[in-house]
Amino acid sequence: MFPGRIAKLGLKSFASITSLSNYRYRQLSLPTEAQWEYACRAGSTGSYCFGDDPKELPKYGWFGENSEDSTHPVKQLQPNGWGLYDMHGNVWEWCSDRWGDYPASAQADPTGPAEGSTRVIRGGSWIYPARYLRSACRNRRAPGFRNVILGFRLLSSALGAEPSEPSEGAMLPVAEQGTERARIGSAEPAYEFLRSVDLDATGDRTPEEEFSEMDVNAYASIRVVSDQEGYQFDRLSKPTWAVDFGSDSYGLYATFEIKPVRQRMRWIPPGRFFMGSPAGKDYERGNEGPQHEVIITHGYWMFDTPCTQGLWTTLMGDNPSYFPDPERPVEQVPWEDAVGFAQKLNERLASDYPSNAKGLIDGWERLQFRLPTEAEWEYACRAGTTGDTYVGGLDLKSIDETKAEVLDSIAWYGGNSGHAYDLEKSMEMTWLEDLKAEEKRGGTRKVAQKLPNAWGLYDMLGNVWEWCQDWHGEYPLEPVERVENPIGPTEGTTRVIRGGGWIAPARYLRSACRDGYDPGYRNNVLGFRLLSSAHRATESGEEASQSEVATRGRVTRPRGSDE
């Protein structure tokens, strides 16, 4: 997938990544004349999308020789190489451009003359001979003209057809369709093409070698766009609230402080992943499918550990935890109290670091904490992986097995939390029958003692279950291809928890494993971690804007669907 290959470009000097996925934006417009012909050709160079022989045209388009003097239902003939039907014939299609002669020089994203009395039409129609159905054939009509030979199709792009002011998140021209090449350009103040890079490295040069010739340090923002999606890389300055800021092999990090306690966070870039368990891989849990593709359209800061007792006590003044230790996760925290902690933390940081600045990324200069949605949590937990855990499969012989060797390096769970336990206060794990006698008493452990995942997040599996924002419910059974930013059911009786805990057997410590508890439930296996995002997905009592409501959980149909 493109997000994985994009890492090969090595944009380490750029502090952040924001998504420009074309699945996110729904800004409809007529195509420009250039966009229309580019889409019609679908990579071809002949007279038609299929070649030069007009004898093949009846397979692709309705025109004077086969239309029987009428338009025809769409999608009855063969599509072009990119799956577009009726680009040749049936009806002429309006373009956004005013009519004019082509300029002599090379153009990037041409939009036609600034003025004129007629608009371009393309594609030919049911009544015209074959020569008018060529990919390059162009014609014109007055914008008010109405006729049985005229129709249109729309495109969706954040890059408007008419010239406009550049905006954050504007889509860029895509790379060669159907290839694994990416088009790279600057984004300041407008797109400037710099290089096309082979992400599969099938040529003589690696992506790093091709990319190294670009002077990326000359730009504050770089955009990388393939035929499927796009990403923007921004070099951003240290936020005013950060007492520590930088990047390492895990990515971007920043630390805030509620004196004297500091909490490090990791920047989680936008992207996509497959949520849930494949059929037959849920270890008889029964609520982890069907597996479905999810797009997270926004980046966010996330605590790199569960919220500690030290941070909780500093802000709230008490410690509800059963296992007292400032470096252990805070537990015995109901869902409502976790939400209240986030609200109080936001108020404290807004007071300590007042700022109205708006950076390249919305929310960069102001932390806005909340619980993660279930999708945001699993996306961050997986960190680009697809297995049971972020270090591989459990491969359990029985669902009753407490231990799995693969977990010991990354998680505190029933199989190891009692080993050499380091706190006087402990609990007996009587329900884990296959433990040795010396392992049967345990509890939570200090955070960040095991290895993090690929994005630098510790204890995503084990130690404590973590509250999520969502009401618990079954995943939608509707056969959709992908869902954007899902937030779960609108009502329910239990809230989602994720990650497993110190007392759980191995099968609960999987990226896809999910459970639910009453939001008022208090237990020493329950904690939380927060994220900060300008993307509102909370139920904090504030109303979301209509535009936010409209984009929540948006479903995208599979390509080629008749619906």
N, C-alpha and C positions, 0 to 999 in steps of 0.2 A: 504494500500500500504506500501511497505517496508520503504520508507523515513519517513512515519508517525510513524511506529512502532519503528524505530531506536532510536527515541527520548527517548524511555523508558529505554534505556541503561544508560542514565545519564552521558555522557562523558563531564561533565562540566569543567573538568580541561584541556580540549583540546581546543585550541584557534580557530581552523578552521576546515572546512570540504571541501574536494575535491572529486568530483565524480569519480567513477570508473565504471560507468554504462557500461555493456557489449553491450548496443546498440550504444555506442559511437565509439568503436574500431572495425576496420575491418582488423585485421592482420590474414590472412589465412595461415593455415599450415595443414599438415597431423596430425591426432591425434596420441598421444602416445598410446602404447598398453593398458596402464591403462585407459586412457581416452576413448578409444574405448570400452573396456569391461564394464566400468562404464555406458556409454551411452547405450550399448546394453542391459544390465540387467535392467535398468530403475527402480532400487529399488528391483528387484526380486532376489531370491537366488537359484532358481531351475536350471535345466539343460538348459532351454530355458527361454526367457523373459516371457513366459506365464505359465511355470510350468515344469513338468518332463515327461509328456506323449507325445511321438513322434507322436502319431496319430493326434495330434492337429497341427503339424508342417505345413501341406499343407495350413492352413489358413494364415500363416505368411511368408513362404519362398518358393522359387523355388529351388528344389533340384532333385536328381536322380529319385525320384518316380513320380514327377508331371511336370517336366520341358519340357518333350518331346524333350530332347537333344538340348535345346537352351536357351539363356537368354530371359528375358521377359521385357516389359515396366515397369518402376519403378512405385511404388505406386498403384499396382493392388491388393495387398493383405493387410491384416490388419497391422497397425503399432504397435510398442510396447507401453508401458505405457506412454512414453514421446513423442509420435507422430513421431517416427523414423521408416521409412519403409525399408524393405529389409536388416535389420541388420543380419538376417539369410538367407543365400543363395543368389541366382542370380549370384553375383561374389564375389570372395575373395577380401578383401580390404587392400591395403597397409597401414601400420603404420610407424611412423617415427623411431621406435626403431631398433637397431641392435639386432639380435637374441642372446639369452643367457639364462642360467638358472636363475630362480628367486632367489633373495637373501633370506636368512633365516630370517632376521630381518624385522620389520615393516618399511614401506617406505612412504614418503610424495612426491607426484608428481613424481614417478619414470620415468626415460627416457631411461632405458635400459643400456646395456654395452657401454663403451666409444669407443670400437672398435669391429669389426667383419666383416665377409665377406657376410653375408646374412641379409635381413630385414624381419621383422615380417609381416605376412598376417593374416587376421582374417575373420571369418564369414561363411566360406564354399562357395560352388558355385552350379550352376545348374546341375553339373554332379556328385556331391558327395553324398554319403548316409547320412542319418540323423545324425549319430554320429559326423560328421564333422561340423555340423551347431550349435553345443552347444555354449552357451555364453562363456565358458572357453576354447574352443578349439583354439589352436594356431598352426600356420604352418610358413614356411619361404621359401623365394626364393632369388636368387641373385638379386641385385638392377637393373641389366640390363635385367632381364628376361622379355620376352614379350609373352603373351598367352591369349586365348579367355576366360579364367576363371578368369582373373585378372582385377580389377578396383580399385576405391578409392572413398572416400568422404572426404571433408575438414571440419575443424572447424575454428571458428574465436575467437581468444583470444589474449589479450595483453601479456599473459604468453606464450612465445615461447616454442615449443616442445623440441628444443635443449637447453642445458644449456647456459645461457647468463648472462651478468652483470645485476643486479637489476636496474630497472628504475622507475622513478616517473610515476604513473599511470598504473603500471603493474597489470593485473587482477590476482585474487587469485582463488584457488579452491573453487567451490561453495558449498553451504550447501546441505542438503538432498533435492533432487528434489521433487517439488510438496508439500513441507511442508512450514510452517511459522517459520522455524528455521534459525538462522544466524550463520555463522562460524566466529569466532573472532580470530585474530592473530596479532602479531607484524609485523612491516614492516621494520625492521632495522637490518642488511642490507638486509635480505631476509625474506620471509614469515616464520613465526613460529606459528603453530597452538596452540591456548591457550584454547579456550572453544567454545562449541556450546550452543546457547541460544534460548529458546522458546519465540519468539516474541509475540505470542498470549497468553502467560501465561496460557496455558490450563493444565499445570502440577501442582505439589504441590508448586512450587516456582515461584515468579515473575521474570521478566527479571532483575530487579534491584538487587534482591537477588542473582541470579546466577552470574551476572556481578560483584557484590561487592567482590567476592572472588578473582578476578584478581587484581594483583598489577599493575594497569595501569600507575601509576606514575614512574614505572621502564622503561617506553618506551616513546620515542619521537613521535612515530607514531603508530596508531592502525588502522587496516583494518577490516571492517565488511562486510561480503559477504553472500548474500542469493542465491537461485537458479535463481533469476531474475536480480539482480544488486548488485553493491558493492559501498562502500563509504570508504574514507580514512579520518581519524581524525588526525590532526597534532597539536602538541603543538608548537606554534610558538612564537618567541620573539617579543618584541615591535619594529615596523618598525622605521627606523631612522627619518622619517618625522612626526611621531605621537607625538603630545604634550600631548595626553591623550589616554589611551589604556586599554581595559579590557573587561569583560563580565558581563552580568546581566541576568535577567529573559527573556529578549528579544533576547539575543544572544551576539555576538561579536560586539564591537564598537571601533572606533578609530577617532581621531580628528586631522585635520591639521590646520595650521594657516597662514593667510596672514595678518601680523600684521596691526592693532590690532584685526582683526576679526578672529574668529574661526568657523570652520564648522565640526560638528560631522557627521560621516558616520556609516552605519551598513553593516556588512558582510552578503551578501545574498548567501546562500549555493546553489549548483547545485541541480537539481531535475526535477520533471515533474509535469504537471498540465493540466487541460482541458481549452483551450483557447476559448473565445467566449461565446455566450449565447445558451442554449438549445432551441430547436424549441418552439416557442410560448412564450418565456420569454424575448424578446428583446424590449418590449413596443413599438412595431411598428417602431423600428429604421431601420430594414431591411438590415443592413450591418454587423451583428455580428455573422453570421453563415456561414457554419455549424460549430458546436462546434467540436474541434479536439484536440487530445493529442499532447502536445509539450514537448520536452525534452530540458532543459537548461543544457548543459554539463559542464559549467564553473561557478565558483563562482565569485562574484564581490562586491566591495565596492559601496555603494550608499548613496548620500546625504540623511540624515534623514528628511530633510525639502526641500521645493522648495528653489532654490537659492534666497537669501535675497538681498534687496537693499544695505545693508551694505557691503556684500561681493562683489557685483558687483561694487559699487562705489570705494571701496578700490583698486580693480584691474584695472578697466577701467577708473576711474577718472570722470565719469559723472553718472547721474541717469535719465533714460528715463521714469521712472514710473509716472503714473497719480496720485497715492495715495502715497505721500511721507512719508516714515517712514523706517528707517534702519532695523527694525525687521519685516517688511512686505515683501511678495514676490516681487522680481523685476518683472515688467510687461512692456507691450509695447515693447517687445523684439522679433523681427523677428527670424525665424529659423536660417538664416545665421549669425545673431549676437550671438545667443546661441552657435553655432558651433565655432565661432571666440573666444568667451569667454573661451570655453574649451581648445582651442589651446593655448591661452595666459596663462591660468592657468597652463597647463602642462609645458610651458617654464619657468614660474616663479618658480615652485616647483623643476624642474630639476636643476635650478640655485641655489636655496636655499639649496637643499638636494641632491647633486651629489652622485650617487651610481651606481656601476656596479655589485653589489652583486646579486646573484640569490639564492633565498630561496627555501624552499620546494614547495611553490606555486609561479608559474611564475607571476611576477608583484607585489609581496609582498613588495619589497624594492623600488619600483618606481610607483608612481601614474600616470596613463595614462587615463585621463578623456575623456569622449565623452557623447553624448546623448544616452539614452537607446534605444534599439530596442523596437518595440511595444510589442513583446513577453516578453522581459526582464521586461518591465514596468508592464504588467499585472501579470506576475508571482510574482513580488515583491509586488504588490498591494494586491493580493489575500492572500499571506503569508500562503498558505496551505488551504485556505477556498474555497468553491465551490458555495456559494450563490450570490445573487445580489451584496451585499457588504461584507466586511470582518467582519461584525457583524450580518449579517442576511439578510433576504429578505425585499424588500420594501413593498410588498403587497399593491400596489396602487389600489384604486377602479377605478381610471380614469387616463389616461396619462396626463391629464391637471392639476392634483394636484401638487401644488408647494411644499407642505410639506410632509415629512415622518418622523415620530417620531424617527425611528431607526437611522437617520442621525445626529440628533442634538448633539449626544455625540462625533461624530468623524469628522464632516465636517462643513465648512462655505459654505453656498449655498443660493439660493434665499429664502429659507424658514426661514433663521435665520441671514443672514449677516447684515440685517438692524436693528436687535434688539439691542437696547442700543449701537448704532454705536458710535465709539470712536475717529473719525477723522473728522475734520472740512470739509475737501473736500470729497464729496460723489456724487453719481449719482442716479437718479430716476430709479426704476425698474418698468416701466410702463407696461411691457408686462406680468407681473405676477399679474393677476387680483384678485386672492384670498388672497392677503396680506392685513393686516390691514394698516390703513393710516400711523401709526407711524413706520411701517416696510418697507415702500416703497422706502426709500433712504438708500443706503448702498454702500459697496465697499469691497476691500480685508481686511483681518484682520491679526494681528500678527501671525507668524507661531508658531506651536507647542503649541497652546492653547487648542486644542482638544485631545482626546485620540489617541494614535498611534495604528497601527495594530499589529499583533502578532510578527512581526519582528522589531518593534520599529520605524517604518516609520510614520511620521506625514503628514497630509494634502495630502495623496495620492488621496483622493476624496475631491473635493471642493477647495475653495480659488482661485486658478488659474488653467486653463487648462495647461497641460504640453506638450511641444514639444517632439516628439519621432524622431528617426533617419529615419524611413521608409517613403518611398512614400506611399500614401494612395491608396488602391486597395481592391478588393473583395478577401475574403479568397478562397483558391483553392477548387474547387468542387470535385476534384478527390477523390475517396473513399480510403483514406489511413488511417492507424491506428495511425501513429505518425509522427511528423516532428521534426528534430533537429535544434535548433538555427535559426529559420526563420528570414529573414531580409526584407520581403516584395518585391514588384515589383522592377524591375531594372530601371524603369523610371516612370514618372508621372508628374502631374501639382500641386498636393497638398501634404503636409506632414501631417503625423498622429499627432493628439493631443489626450490626454487622461485625464480623471479624473474629468471633469466638473469644474465649477467655481463658484464664489461668486454670480453670477446673474442667475445661471441655476436652473430650477425646478428639483424636486427629480429624475425623470426618467433618467437624464443625469449623476447622481452620482452613477454609478454602475461599478464594476471592469471590465466588458466586454464592456462598452460603448466606442465608438470610433467616431472620426470625423476627418475632414481634412481642412487645410487652406493653401493658397498660402504661400510659404516659406518667401516671403517678407512682409507678412501681419503684421501689428503692431496694437495691441489692449490692453486695460487694463484688459482683462480677460486672457491674454496669458503670461505664464512664462515657467519655465523649472526646472528640477533638473538633475544632472549629475551622472554618475557612472564611476568607474575606473576598468578596466579589461585589462589583457594582451590579451584577446580574441578580435581580431580586427573585428569590424563590421561597421566601419565608412566610410563615403565618404569624407574624409578630403583632398582628392587630392593625397594621397599616395596609391600606389598599394599594395594590399594584396598579400601574397605569394600564389603560386599555391595550396599548401596543404590546406590553409585556404579557398580558393575559392571552392575547391573540397568538403569541408565539410559543406558549407553553405546550410541551408534549406534541408538537406538530408532527404529523405523520407524512412521510413521503412514499408514494406508491412505487413499486418496482418499475424499472424501465420496461417498456413494452406492454405495460398493463393496459387493459381496455377500459379501466375505470378512471 
